[in-house]
């Protein structure tokens, strides 16, 4: 692995990003014996969103055996839903095994994943700290001119591995800049902030919030969750994987392959719940039944009941969110936020909620990624 140092580099293929998408492309090229590419990565290591998001409880909501490369199964997952550190370690191992990344000192290895033969790829490289600033197609030269903060790259092929969960989305609320307490986005979690015993406000109740709210509940003096729209939540069914299961998958890889296919087919049948009214009702009744079993207070349950059909938004999974919001130190607020003051949040009903730490969990700018405006065709159209 080397860094991009020349003022200009001519290469066949340029890949933007080293998350699952970018690494997947790079690994496939290596498997085909290609070594004429460079990966442009703005961060300091691989991983993409799994490198950047480090909030408490951060984990995948897709089964571990599916949320991994089919050509590099990992028989050592510690649970059926892997956590952020484990996913990041997996991506680093894969990158190292394909000659894209030097193994981190002290990082655990997977012996089963290491016993592979790969083509000699001395020219493969990931250029860290390299951010795309613009890419223009030259129809005459038949190549891309790619501008980065570290130099210019000329490539015949440009492949975007830029995922949608990159740029944090802050809410447009009056007074946000005037808040005198500590404020940060969940995608940029500030681990230096002491949260124990504090009055914490969380804006948002989406996929990230339902993972970190249960952790905050255990340490906060007061925790106020501001919810605009109730999400549909179904059980996660988290459980650790047994040592026996891991041993079987190491000894008989075909068993993990079969299990992966089984889980894939089961999850794919869920599309019936989105396309067929009858099955949609079954799915919705299941989610409502879960809510009714877990939340006994009718007023709180009403706040947690979505007012739209299941499937209109991403369905979330959690085993502990409903339990967390029922604890005495937690308040779920569904009134719209009017403004933020120096010391708290004022809702439309005129109530001011005092806040020491404000955590924004309103997701990412996913529908209008920055990269879309940076890549232009021969006519300058992005």
GIWO-V793650 format. One record per run of one state. SS is the DSSP state (hx for helix, st for strand, lp for the rest). FROM is the first residue (numbers start at 1). TO is the last residue. If there is no record, write none. Layout:
SS_FROM_TO + SS_FROM_TO
This chain:
lp_1_7 + st_8_16 + lp_17_19 + hx_20_31 + lp_32_36 + st_37_41 + lp_42_48 + hx_49_52 + lp_53_58 + st_59_59 + lp_60_78 + st_79_79 + lp_80_82 + st_83_83 + hx_84_97 + lp_98_110 + hx_111_114 + lp_115_124 + st_125_128 + lp_129_131 + st_132_138 + lp_139_142 + st_143_148 + lp_149_150 + st_151_160 + lp_161_167 + st_168_168 + lp_169_175 + hx_176_178 + lp_179_181 + st_182_185 + hx_186_188 + lp_189_198 + st_199_203 + lp_204_208 + hx_209_217 + lp_218_221 + st_222_226 + lp_227_232 + st_233_234 + lp_235_239 + st_240_240 + lp_241_242 + hx_243_251 + lp_252_252 + hx_253_268 + lp_269_270 + hx_271_275 + lp_276_276 + hx_277_294 + lp_295_297 + hx_298_303 + lp_304_315 + st_316_317 + lp_318_320 + hx_321_324 + lp_325_329 + st_330_333 + lp_334_336 + st_337_340 + lp_341_343 + st_344_347 + lp_348_351 + st_352_354 + lp_355_356 + st_357_360 + lp_361_363 + st_364_364 + lp_365_369 + hx_370_373 + lp_374_374 + st_375_376 + lp_377_382
